[in-house]
Each structure stands twice: as C-alpha cells, then as structure tokens.
Amino acid sequence: MRSIKDRILDQMPQVKMPTLGQSVDIPVYVIHNSGDPEDYFFIFDFEQFVERSRSGIFVRPRLKVWAGRSDFGRSAFARQFRESFAAEFDAARQALAAGGGKKNGWFSWSLGKDLLGGAVSGFVANIVLLVAMSAGKLVWSALPLPGFLREKSDGEKLESSITETQGKVDQALAGMQVTLHRALYDHARKFGPVSQRDLDYDAWPLPAFVTEHLTDRTSTSWW
C-alpha cells in the first residue's frame, strides 16, 4: 500500500498556494475557569472568516487574542490553542461541506481527494495559523507550497514533517500578543487577584455569544 506521503507528493504538481485577499480578523477569547492561570478554554469567532469563505475567497486571517489574565505558560497555551483551533476549524469545514458549498475558501482547500483524513487532518488549519501570524513578513501568494511538503528525502516521514510544522506554529503562538479585555478580566478576577497589565480599557464590549458561554469550560467556535 502506498504511503500518505507518496500520495501527497503525487498531488504536488496540481497543488498551489491560494492567492490571498483582504485581511479578516479572527477574534479569540481566552476564558479562565478558576484562579489557576493554566485553567482556561477558547472561544473562536469565525463569523467574518466563514462569511468571506462562503464566496470562495481566500482571505488573509489575522488573529486577535483577548484574555482576562496573561500570566499563563506560553508553551502549553500554544499547543492547546493550535489543537483547539484545528478541531473547531474542522467542525466549521464539515458544516460548510454539509451545506453544499463547493467553494468555501480555506475550508474547501485541500491536497486532493481524502488527503485531509487521518494524520493530516489539521494540515489546512496549521497553514491558516502560519498565514495569520506571518502578515507583513511573508507574501504567501507569491510562494510555492511550503518547504516541508517539498522534502522528498527517503528517510523523512510525513508525521515528522507535520510535527515540524506544528513546532513552527507553536513557536509563533507562544510569542503572540495577548490583550486583556475588561470583561474577561472581571470574570477572571472572581477567582482571585489578577494583574491589570496590558488591560485595554477601550475595548468593545464582548459579543453576546461570548458572555453567554463564560462558564462552559469547553472550547468552541462561532460562525
């Protein structure tokens, strides 16, 4: 049986990085559950991202992360963020596919038939995160496929390539700016003292879908 990597390499001549359009924000809310700075979950606002994608546009995503406190470990945060984002991105992808849309931007982009299953299920989500954190540094529309997919070394396995990509995503996420939102700060403060450093007093009020789910303890997305 031919390996997943061999099937991906077969698709390489037909696969191209999409041309990116206008930037669209993806707000992310970090909700704390207790006085433990490591106890939190995420709410992703995919609404504008999905709306643009429904028309087949490949937008340039831009992450904006809000939290109630910022004294959590960034390595664990990066890994949990990436995994939660991938799960919610895939849920949105499946919902859009069930709706019959043929051109859903990033949500319909793939490496050919059924190559998003199994070990590469988070591939597109990782690419979206890489694009979201490279604005101003790389012009993705002018690049060929990422280098990790062009490697053809016999000793290299697809799993290690994906792990390497995940490492790049985690490194970028660990250094990402997190801004304190007053409402999330007030929520986190219910469990104990919280520093006001980086608190944005002028931030817009939280969307209703966020305030309604502050006690859910489970990462989710809105679109």
C-alpha positions in Angstrom: 0.0 0.0 0.0 1.3 3.4 -0.9 2.1 5.8 1.9 0.2 9.0 2.6 3.4 10.9 1.9 3.7 9.3 -1.5 0.1 10.2 -2.3 0.7 13.8 -1.3 3.9 14.0 -3.4 1.8 12.7 -6.4 -0.5 15.7 -5.9 2.3 18.3 -5.7 2.2 19.4 -9.4 -1.6 20.2 -9.1 -1.4 21.9 -5.7 -0.8 25.7 -5.4 -0.9 28.1 -2.6 -4.0 30.2 -2.9 -3.9 33.9 -3.7 -4.9 35.8 -0.6 -7.4 38.6 -0.5 -8.3 41.2 2.2 -7.3 40.6 5.8 -10.1 39.4 8.1 -9.8 39.4 11.9 -10.4 36.2 13.8 -11.0 37.3 17.4 -10.2 34.6 20.0 -11.3 34.8 23.6 -9.4 33.0 26.4 -11.8 32.2 29.2 -10.4 31.3 32.7 -12.3 28.8 34.8 -10.6 29.3 38.2 -7.8 31.0 40.0 -5.3 28.7 38.2 -3.7 30.7 35.4 -3.4 27.4 33.4 -7.1 26.6 33.6 -8.9 28.1 30.6 -10.6 27.4 27.3 -11.1 29.2 24.0 -13.9 30.7 22.0 -13.1 31.4 18.4 -15.1 34.0 16.4 -15.0 32.6 12.8 -18.1 34.6 11.7 -16.4 37.0 9.3 -13.8 34.4 8.3 -16.6 31.9 7.3 -18.8 34.5 5.7 -16.0 35.6 3.3 -15.0 31.9 2.7 -18.6 31.1 1.6 -18.0 33.1 -1.5 -14.8 31.2 -2.2 -12.4 34.0 -1.1 -9.1 33.0 0.4 -8.8 35.8 3.0 -5.6 36.6 4.9 -6.6 35.7 8.5 -5.4 37.9 11.4 -5.6 36.7 15.0 -6.7 39.0 17.8 -6.4 37.3 21.2 -8.3 38.6 24.2 -8.0 37.2 27.8 -8.7 38.1 31.4 -5.1 37.5 32.5 -1.8 36.9 30.8 0.3 35.1 33.4 -0.2 31.6 31.9 2.6 29.4 30.4 3.0 30.1 26.7 4.2 26.7 25.6 1.1 24.9 26.9 -1.0 27.8 25.7 0.4 27.4 22.1 -0.2 23.7 22.0 -3.7 23.9 23.4 -4.5 26.9 21.1 -3.3 25.0 18.0 -5.2 21.8 18.8 -8.5 23.7 19.7 -8.2 25.8 16.6 -7.7 22.8 14.4 -10.7 21.0 16.0 -13.1 24.0 15.6 -11.8 24.7 12.1 -12.5 21.2 11.0 -16.0 21.4 12.6 -16.7 24.5 10.5 -15.3 22.8 7.4 -17.6 19.8 7.8 -20.6 22.1 8.4 -19.9 24.1 5.3 -19.4 20.9 3.3 -22.8 19.6 4.5 -24.4 22.8 3.4 -23.4 22.0 -0.2 -20.9 24.8 -0.7 -18.3 24.0 -3.4 -16.1 27.0 -3.0 -15.5 27.8 0.7 -12.0 29.3 0.6 -9.7 27.8 3.1 -12.4 25.4 4.2 -12.5 23.7 0.9 -8.8 23.9 0.0 -7.0 20.5 0.3 -4.3 18.4 -1.2 -6.6 16.3 -3.3 -9.2 13.7 -2.6 -9.4 12.4 1.0 -5.8 13.6 1.9 -7.2 15.6 4.8 -8.1 12.4 6.7 -6.0 10.6 9.4 -2.6 12.0 10.1 -3.0 15.2 8.1 -6.4 16.3 9.4 -5.0 19.5 10.9 -2.9 20.4 7.8 -5.1 23.3 6.5 -5.7 24.7 10.0 -1.9 24.8 10.6 -1.4 26.6 7.3 -4.1 29.1 8.2 -2.4 29.8 11.5 1.0 30.2 9.8 -0.5 32.7 7.4 -2.3 34.5 10.2 0.9 35.1 12.1 3.1 36.0 9.1 1.3 39.1 7.9 3.9 41.8 6.9 6.7 39.2 6.9 5.8 36.9 4.0 3.8 37.3 0.8 2.1 33.9 0.8 0.5 34.5 -2.6 4.0 34.6 -4.2 5.2 31.4 -2.5 5.0 27.8 -3.8 3.9 25.1 -1.4 5.7 25.3 2.0 9.1 23.7 2.1 8.0 20.9 4.5 5.8 19.4 1.7 8.6 19.6 -0.9 11.0 17.5 1.0 11.5 14.1 -0.7 14.1 12.5 1.5 13.5 8.8 1.7 14.2 8.9 5.5 11.6 11.6 6.2 8.1 10.6 7.2 5.0 12.7 6.8 4.4 12.5 10.5 7.8 14.2 11.3 7.0 16.9 8.7 3.7 17.6 10.3 5.4 17.7 13.7 7.9 20.2 12.4 5.2 22.4 11.1 3.3 22.2 14.4 6.5 23.3 16.1 6.7 26.4 13.9 3.0 27.2 14.7 3.6 26.7 18.4 6.7 28.9 18.4 4.7 31.7 16.7 1.7 31.3 19.0 3.9 31.3 22.1 5.1 34.8 21.2 1.8 36.1 20.1 0.4 39.3 21.8 -2.5 38.7 24.2 -4.6 41.8 25.3 -6.6 41.9 28.4 -10.3 42.6 27.9 -12.1 44.4 30.8 -15.0 42.0 30.9 -12.7 38.9 30.8 -10.5 40.5 33.4 -13.5 41.0 35.7 -14.5 37.3 35.1 -11.0 36.0 35.9 -10.8 38.3 39.0 -13.8 36.5 40.5 -11.4 33.6 41.3 -8.6 35.7 42.8 -6.2 38.7 42.3 -5.3 39.3 38.6 -2.7 41.8 37.3 -4.1 44.7 35.2 -1.0 44.8 32.9 -1.9 45.1 29.2 -5.6 45.8 30.1 -7.4 47.6 27.2 -10.0 49.9 28.8 -11.3 51.0 25.4 -12.1 47.5 24.0 -15.5 46.9 22.5 -18.0 45.0 24.8 -17.8 41.2 24.5 -20.1 39.7 21.8 -23.3 38.1 23.3 -22.2 34.6 22.3 -19.1 35.0 24.4 -20.8 36.4 27.6 -23.4 33.6 27.3 -20.7 30.9 27.4 -18.2 32.1 30.0 -18.9 29.1 32.2 -18.9 26.4 29.5 -15.3 25.2 30.2 -15.2 23.8 26.7 -13.5 25.3 23.6 -15.9 26.2 20.8 -16.3 28.4 17.8 -18.9 30.8 16.4 -19.7 31.3 12.8 
